[in-house]
């Protein structure tokens, strides 16, 4: 197994060890053994990062010099491209990505999202004329100015770390903010590379800072509570998102939250590609570790037995074609760590206890290696009130739910605390009408691509607040300032 380079902190323009030289082991999901070491940031290190980011925002021209920051963000992108091989190794050995997934969401889609940000940057509105209005005995001209919010804490997860890191860091930089990136403890290298390449690109000191450590909460909680941090952008679990809102409330912290999901894919009885629409929901890619995956498959009662037969054949056809770190055709590897393995297995047992029927999979696979392997799993005979239908499992576990008619399908899709993504497949007009009634942030009709770097992404309900990617993703990091003055004074 490859040994990754040590992951170092990046604070105020310097790559450095943690205070006191503290480190922790980075564990490979494939082997369960150390694959590298990372700096273990202390409270002193986090404080230094906050001070650096605050100073860079308040006392340099970073927030006002759009041409300078655009040029640096473009150079930064070129350096990431030159390090594509290293990015792939980090995805495999930190995040547990299979080789067939690296050139999809983990690296290629991530860098493509960066390109999308650059492509839409000229559509960001920095000034808007609201016209004149008469009042108080004179006429005023009103103009809105859009300016960066300030210091941003970007707190990111381990599932597709490069993709999420780019989603936050690049948007914040383009908006003119300074950034403190805090990646998850499992994937520090995918954050550390932002510091390494920022140094090479020549960013001003303090504009980009990267801190991480073995404690998943220390750095994040410090930044959330600190009044010098203006905005927290967080992707992760709904439970942690609620805690961030609570801890940020005393300083009225502005937050962007991209949280959990239990997205539904509805296949209609008039689908022209029924088998394909069912098979595309097989929850295999990256072991189902995605917030927007469609983990609830809704099929009509009239075709339920047909759908079960299709899935049974599909999963049987997949067989053992997953979990080989050296196979470039595989798109599924292990789950991230032992805790997640135990969580997924716990939900599988819960599904059995609730009375669902295990159609395929359901077991840990230690024969695949010493890492954290669990079989692709599908439950049928599921009702929407079961916990496996309501709670985010974040593993390769699909649940299949029958519905009576269109109204019943919409009801089931909406009876969820979450509302992040989803899909409807069938005759176009019918599918579109249903898509508009599903309470979720994005819907793919007939497998339309509803998640991409040039369009906004985010959720309803417990799936979050705000939007990432596209023009809206950059605008999340802007404040609105209205300026008015008497026309006669112009």
PANUTI-306935 format. One line per field, with one value per residue (C-alpha): residue number from 1; x, y, z. Coordinates in Angstrom, 1 decimal, padded with zeros to 4 digits. Layout:
<atoms>
num	[NUM;...]
c1	[X;...]
c2	[Y;...]
c3	[Z;...]
</atoms>
This chain:
<atoms>
num	[1;2;3;4;5;6;7;8;9;10;11;12;13;14;15;16;17;18;19;20;21;22;23;24;25;26;27;28;29;30;31;32;33;34;35;36;37;38;39;40;41;42;43;44;45;46;47;48;49;50;51;52;53;54;55;56;57;58;59;60;61;62;63;64;65;66;67;68;69;70;71;72;73;74;75;76;77;78;79;80;81;82;83;84;85;86;87;88;89;90;91;92;93;94;95;96;97;98;99;100;101;102;103;104;105;106;107;108;109;110;111;112;113;114;115;116;117;118;119;120;121;122;123;124;125;126;127;128;129;130;131;132;133;134;135;136;137;138;139;140;141;142;143;144;145;146;147;148;149;150;151;152;153;154;155;156;157;158;159;160;161;162;163;164;165;166;167;168;169;170;171;172;173;174;175;176;177;178;179;180;181;182;183;184;185;186;187;188;189;190;191;192;193;194;195;196;197;198;199;200;201;202;203;204;205;206;207;208;209;210;211;212;213;214;215;216;217;218;219;220;221;222;223;224;225;226;227;228;229;230;231;232;233;234;235;236;237;238;239;240;241;242;243;244;245;246;247;248;249;250;251;252;253;254;255;256;257;258;259;260;261;262;263;264;265;266;267;268;269;270;271;272;273;274;275;276;277;278;279;280;281;282;283;284;285;286;287;288;289;290;291;292;293;294;295;296;297;298;299;300;301;302;303;304;305;306;307;308;309;310;311;312;313;314;315;316;317;318;319;320;321;322;323;324;325;326;327;328;329;330;331;332;333;334;335;336;337;338;339;340;341;342;343;344;345;346;347;348;349;350;351;352;353;354;355;356;357;358;359;360;361;362;363;364;365;366;367;368;369;370;371;372;373;374;375;376;377;378;379;380;381;382;383;384;385;386;387;388;389;390;391;392;393;394;395;396;397;398;399;400;401;402;403;404;405;406;407;408;409;410;411;412;413;414;415;416;417;418;419;420;421;422;423;424;425;426;427;428;429;430;431;432;433;434;435;436;437;438;439;440;441;442;443;444;445;446;447;448;449;450;451;452;453;454;455;456;457;458;459;460;461;462;463;464;465;466;467;468;469;470;471;472;473;474;475;476;477;478;479;480;481;482;483;484;485;486;487;488;489;490]
c1	[000.0;001.3;002.6;001.3;003.5;003.0;000.1;001.2;-000.7;-000.7;-001.0;-000.2;001.7;003.8;003.7;004.3;004.0;001.5;002.6;004.7;005.2;002.0;000.9;-001.6;-001.8;-003.9;-005.6;-006.2;-009.8;-008.5;-006.2;-007.1;-003.4;-001.6;-000.9;000.7;001.0;-000.7;-000.1;-002.4;-003.4;-003.7;-005.9;-002.8;-002.6;-006.3;-005.9;-003.0;-005.0;-007.9;-005.6;-003.9;-007.2;-008.6;-005.5;-005.4;-009.0;-008.8;-005.3;-004.7;-006.3;-007.5;-011.1;-011.1;-008.7;-010.9;-008.3;-005.5;-007.6;-009.0;-005.4;-004.2;-007.2;-006.5;-002.9;-003.9;-006.1;-003.2;-001.1;-003.9;-004.0;-000.3;-000.8;-003.7;-001.8;-001.3;-004.9;-005.9;-003.6;-005.1;-008.6;-007.7;-005.7;-007.4;-011.0;-011.1;-012.1;-011.9;-009.8;-012.9;-014.3;-011.2;-011.8;-015.4;-016.5;-013.2;-010.9;-012.3;-015.7;-014.0;-011.6;-014.4;-016.4;-013.4;-013.5;-017.3;-016.7;-014.2;-016.6;-019.5;-017.4;-018.1;-021.8;-021.4;-023.1;-020.9;-023.2;-026.9;-028.7;-032.1;-032.9;-034.1;-036.8;-038.3;-038.7;-038.1;-038.3;-035.6;-034.7;-032.1;-030.1;-029.9;-027.1;-026.4;-022.7;-021.9;-018.8;-017.1;-018.5;-015.0;-013.3;-014.7;-014.4;-014.8;-015.5;-015.5;-016.2;-014.3;-016.5;-015.5;-013.1;-011.5;-014.9;-016.3;-013.0;-013.1;-016.8;-016.1;-012.5;-012.6;-016.0;-014.9;-011.6;-013.4;-015.8;-012.9;-013.0;-010.1;-010.4;-009.6;-010.1;-010.7;-010.9;-012.0;-009.5;-009.7;-008.7;-006.2;-004.0;-006.9;-006.9;-003.1;-002.6;-004.5;-001.8;001.0;-000.2;-001.3;002.3;003.5;000.9;002.0;-001.2;-000.7;-000.1;-003.2;-005.6;-005.7;-005.1;-005.5;-005.8;-006.7;-006.3;-007.3;-010.0;-012.9;-014.5;-011.7;-010.9;-014.4;-015.9;-013.3;-014.0;-017.8;-017.7;-015.2;-016.6;-013.6;-015.0;-017.8;-019.2;-019.1;-019.6;-020.2;-020.9;-021.6;-024.3;-027.5;-026.7;-023.4;-025.1;-027.6;-024.7;-023.0;-026.1;-026.5;-022.8;-022.8;-025.9;-024.3;-022.2;-025.1;-022.8;-023.8;-023.9;-024.1;-025.1;-025.1;-026.3;-027.8;-030.1;-032.4;-033.3;-036.0;-036.0;-039.5;-039.8;-043.3;-045.2;-045.0;-041.2;-039.8;-036.6;-038.0;-035.1;-032.4;-034.2;-034.3;-030.7;-029.3;-030.3;-028.0;-026.2;-022.6;-020.6;-018.1;-020.0;-023.0;-021.1;-022.7;-025.2;-027.2;-027.4;-030.8;-031.1;-034.9;-036.2;-040.0;-041.6;-045.3;-047.1;-048.1;-044.4;-042.9;-042.2;-040.6;-038.4;-037.3;-036.3;-034.4;-032.5;-031.8;-030.3;-028.4;-026.7;-026.0;-024.4;-022.2;-021.0;-017.6;-016.6;-015.8;-013.3;-010.1;-007.7;-005.8;-008.7;-009.4;-012.9;-014.1;-016.2;-016.8;-014.2;-014.5;-016.4;-014.2;-013.4;-014.3;-017.0;-018.8;-018.6;-020.2;-022.9;-023.8;-023.9;-026.1;-028.6;-028.6;-029.5;-032.1;-033.7;-034.0;-035.4;-038.0;-039.3;-037.8;-036.6;-032.9;-032.7;-029.0;-025.8;-026.0;-022.6;-019.2;-016.5;-013.2;-012.1;-011.7;-008.9;-008.3;-010.1;-013.7;-015.7;-019.4;-021.4;-023.7;-027.0;-030.7;-033.8;-037.3;-040.7;-039.8;-042.4;-041.5;-042.0;-039.1;-035.9;-033.9;-036.2;-036.0;-032.5;-029.3;-027.2;-024.3;-023.4;-024.2;-027.7;-030.7;-034.3;-037.1;-040.6;-043.8;-046.4;-050.1;-050.3;-048.6;-050.1;-048.8;-045.3;-045.2;-046.4;-043.7;-041.0;-041.9;-042.4;-038.8;-036.9;-034.5;-034.8;-031.5;-032.0;-034.1;-035.4;-038.5;-038.4;-041.4;-043.4;-042.0;-045.1;-046.1;-042.6;-042.1;-045.4;-044.2;-040.7;-042.2;-044.1;-041.2;-039.7;-036.1;-033.3;-032.6;-034.5;-033.3;-036.2;-035.5;-032.0;-031.2;-028.0;-029.2;-025.9;-023.0;-020.5;-022.2;-025.6;-026.7;-026.8;-028.3;-031.3;-034.6;-035.6;-033.0;-030.7;-029.4;-029.4;-028.1;-026.6;-023.2;-021.7;-022.7;-023.0;-025.2;-022.3;-020.1;-022.8;-023.2;-020.0;-021.1;-022.9;-025.3;-024.6;-027.1;-025.7;-028.0;-027.3;-029.2;-029.3;-028.3;-025.1;-024.0]
c2	[000.0;003.5;005.7;009.2;012.2;013.9;016.3;019.7;022.7;025.9;029.1;032.6;031.5;028.9;025.1;023.9;021.2;021.4;023.2;020.7;018.5;016.5;014.1;011.3;008.4;008.5;005.1;003.5;002.3;-000.5;-002.0;-000.5;000.3;003.6;005.1;008.4;011.0;014.3;017.3;017.3;021.0;022.5;025.4;027.6;026.6;027.3;030.7;031.6;030.7;032.9;035.8;035.3;035.2;038.2;040.2;039.3;040.3;043.6;044.8;043.8;044.5;040.9;041.7;044.5;043.4;041.2;041.0;039.9;037.1;035.8;035.5;033.7;031.3;030.5;029.8;027.7;025.6;024.9;023.7;021.3;020.0;019.3;017.4;015.2;012.0;013.0;014.0;010.5;008.8;010.9;009.9;006.2;005.9;008.5;008.4;004.8;005.6;002.8;003.5;003.6;006.4;008.6;010.0;010.7;012.5;012.4;014.2;014.9;016.1;018.2;019.9;020.3;022.2;024.5;025.3;025.9;028.5;030.3;030.1;031.7;034.3;037.0;036.6;037.6;041.0;043.4;046.4;046.9;050.1;050.4;053.6;056.9;057.5;060.7;061.0;063.3;066.3;065.2;062.5;059.8;057.5;053.9;051.5;048.1;047.0;043.4;042.7;039.7;038.7;038.3;035.4;032.0;028.7;025.9;022.6;019.6;015.9;012.8;011.2;013.3;015.7;017.3;018.0;019.6;021.5;023.1;023.9;026.0;027.3;028.4;030.2;032.0;033.1;034.4;036.3;038.0;036.2;034.8;031.1;028.6;025.1;022.4;019.0;015.8;013.9;011.0;013.0;015.6;015.3;016.4;019.6;019.9;020.1;023.4;024.8;023.3;024.6;028.0;028.5;027.6;029.8;032.8;033.7;036.6;035.4;034.6;034.4;030.6;028.6;024.9;023.3;019.7;017.3;014.0;015.7;016.2;019.0;021.2;023.5;023.6;024.6;027.3;028.9;028.6;030.4;033.0;036.5;037.1;034.4;035.8;032.8;029.0;026.8;023.2;020.0;017.0;015.4;017.1;016.6;018.5;021.2;021.8;022.1;024.6;026.8;026.5;027.4;030.2;031.8;034.0;035.7;035.6;033.6;033.4;029.7;027.7;024.1;021.2;018.3;014.8;013.3;010.3;011.1;009.2;008.0;007.5;005.2;005.5;002.7;004.2;004.4;003.4;002.2;000.6;-001.9;000.8;003.3;000.6;-000.5;003.0;003.2;000.3;001.9;000.9;004.0;004.9;002.5;004.8;007.4;010.5;012.9;013.2;009.5;008.2;005.6;005.2;003.5;004.0;001.7;001.2;-001.8;-003.0;-003.5;-004.2;-007.9;-006.9;-004.4;-006.9;-009.4;-006.7;-005.7;-009.3;-010.0;-006.7;-007.2;-010.8;-009.6;-007.2;-010.2;-009.6;-007.0;-004.4;-003.8;-004.4;-001.4;-002.3;-002.8;000.3;-001.0;-001.0;001.9;000.7;000.2;000.1;002.5;005.1;003.7;001.1;003.3;003.7;000.0;-000.7;001.9;000.4;-003.1;-001.9;-000.4;-003.7;-005.6;-003.0;-003.5;-007.2;-006.5;-004.1;-006.8;-005.7;-008.5;-008.7;-009.1;-009.0;-008.5;-007.5;-008.7;-007.5;-008.8;-009.4;-011.6;-008.4;-007.3;-005.9;-002.7;-001.7;-003.7;-004.3;-005.8;-003.9;-004.4;-004.0;-004.3;-004.8;-005.0;-001.7;000.8;004.4;004.5;002.1;003.7;002.3;004.4;007.5;007.7;008.4;005.3;006.6;003.2;000.9;000.1;000.7;000.4;-000.3;000.9;000.2;003.0;002.9;005.9;009.3;011.0;008.1;008.4;012.1;011.6;008.9;011.1;014.1;012.1;012.6;015.0;015.5;017.2;017.2;015.5;012.9;011.8;010.9;008.7;008.2;010.1;013.6;015.7;013.4;013.3;017.0;017.7;015.3;016.8;020.2;018.8;017.0;019.1;018.8;020.9;019.1;016.6;014.7;014.0;010.9;010.9;014.5;015.7;018.0;018.3;020.1;022.8;025.5;025.2;025.7;022.7;022.5;021.2;021.8;021.0;019.1;018.9;022.4;026.1;028.0;026.9;025.8;025.8;028.0;031.8;031.3;029.4;032.5;034.8;032.8;034.6;038.1;040.8;043.4;047.0;049.7;053.1;056.1;059.7;062.8;063.1;066.7;065.7;063.4]
c3	[000.0;-000.9;001.9;001.7;002.4;005.8;005.9;007.3;008.5;006.5;008.5;007.5;004.4;006.1;005.9;009.4;012.0;014.8;018.0;020.0;016.9;017.6;014.9;014.4;012.0;008.9;008.5;005.1;004.7;002.5;005.1;008.5;008.9;008.9;005.5;006.6;009.3;009.8;012.0;015.0;015.4;018.8;020.0;019.6;015.9;015.3;017.0;014.7;011.6;012.7;013.4;010.0;008.1;009.9;009.2;005.5;005.1;007.1;006.1;002.5;-000.8;-001.3;-000.7;-003.2;-006.0;-008.2;-011.0;-008.6;-007.0;-010.2;-011.7;-008.5;-008.5;-012.2;-011.4;-008.4;-010.7;-013.0;-010.1;-009.1;-012.6;-012.5;-009.3;-010.6;-009.8;-006.2;-005.9;-007.1;-004.6;-001.8;-002.9;-002.9;000.2;002.5;001.4;000.2;-003.4;-005.9;-009.0;-011.2;-009.0;-009.0;-012.4;-011.6;-008.4;-006.6;-009.0;-012.4;-011.3;-008.6;-010.9;-013.5;-010.8;-010.3;-014.0;-013.8;-011.0;-013.3;-016.2;-014.2;-012.4;-014.9;-014.1;-010.5;-009.9;-007.8;-008.2;-008.9;-009.7;-007.9;-009.5;-007.9;-005.4;-004.0;-000.2;002.7;000.3;-002.2;-004.7;-003.9;-006.1;-004.7;-005.5;-004.0;-003.6;-003.1;-001.1;000.6;003.9;005.5;007.2;006.2;008.1;005.6;007.5;005.2;005.3;004.3;001.6;-001.5;000.2;-002.9;-004.4;-001.3;-000.5;-004.0;-003.6;-000.6;-000.9;-004.5;-004.2;-001.1;-002.7;-005.8;-003.7;-001.9;001.4;003.3;004.3;007.0;005.7;008.2;006.6;008.4;010.5;008.1;005.0;006.1;002.9;000.7;002.7;003.2;-000.6;-000.6;001.6;-000.3;-003.6;-002.2;-001.2;-004.7;-006.3;-004.3;-002.4;000.1;003.6;005.6;002.6;002.7;005.9;006.5;010.0;010.9;013.8;015.4;017.3;014.9;016.8;018.4;015.4;014.1;017.5;018.0;014.7;015.0;018.4;017.4;016.5;014.2;011.8;009.8;008.0;008.5;005.5;006.6;004.8;006.9;009.1;010.1;013.8;013.5;011.4;014.2;016.7;014.4;014.3;018.1;018.8;016.2;017.5;020.2;017.6;015.0;012.8;009.2;008.1;005.0;005.7;003.3;005.4;005.1;002.6;002.1;-001.5;-003.4;-007.0;-008.3;-011.3;-012.9;-014.4;-017.9;-017.9;-021.3;-019.8;-016.6;-016.1;-016.6;-014.4;-011.6;-012.1;-012.1;-008.4;-007.4;-004.5;-005.3;-006.3;-003.5;-001.2;-001.1;000.8;-000.7;000.7;-002.5;-003.4;-004.2;-001.4;-001.5;-004.7;-005.2;-007.7;-008.5;-006.9;-010.3;-011.3;-007.8;-008.4;-011.8;-010.1;-007.4;-010.1;-012.0;-008.9;-007.9;-011.3;-011.3;-007.9;-008.8;-012.0;-010.0;-007.9;-006.4;-009.0;-006.3;-003.5;-005.3;-004.9;-008.0;-010.4;-012.5;-013.4;-009.8;-008.5;-005.0;-002.2;001.6;003.8;005.5;008.9;011.5;013.1;009.8;009.1;012.4;011.7;008.3;009.7;012.5;010.1;008.1;011.3;012.1;008.6;009.3;012.8;011.3;008.9;005.6;003.3;002.5;-001.3;-001.6;000.5;004.1;005.4;006.2;003.9;005.7;002.8;000.8;003.2;006.6;005.9;006.2;003.6;003.5;000.7;-001.7;000.0;-001.0;001.1;-000.3;001.3;003.0;004.3;004.6;008.4;008.9;010.2;007.3;005.1;007.2;008.5;006.5;006.5;004.4;003.1;000.2;001.4;-001.0;000.2;-002.2;-001.4;-003.3;-004.0;-005.2;-007.5;-008.3;-005.2;-003.0;-004.5;-003.9;-000.3;000.4;-001.2;000.9;004.1;005.1;007.3;004.4;001.0;-000.8;-004.2;-006.0;-009.3;-011.3;-014.4;-016.7;-019.4;-019.5;-018.6;-015.8;-014.4;-014.6;-012.7;-009.9;-009.8;-009.1;-006.1;-004.4;-001.5;-002.4;-003.7;-006.9;-009.0;-012.1;-014.5;-016.7;-015.2;-016.1;-014.5;-011.7;-009.9;-011.6;-010.9;-012.8;-011.1;-007.5;-005.1;-001.7;000.3;001.9;005.4;007.4;004.3;004.8;004.3;001.3;-002.0;-003.2;-006.8;-009.7;-009.4;-006.3;-004.6;-005.0;-003.9;-000.6;000.4;-000.4;001.7;000.3;001.1;000.0;-000.7;-001.3;-002.0;-003.1;-006.9;-006.6;-004.9;-007.7]
</atoms>
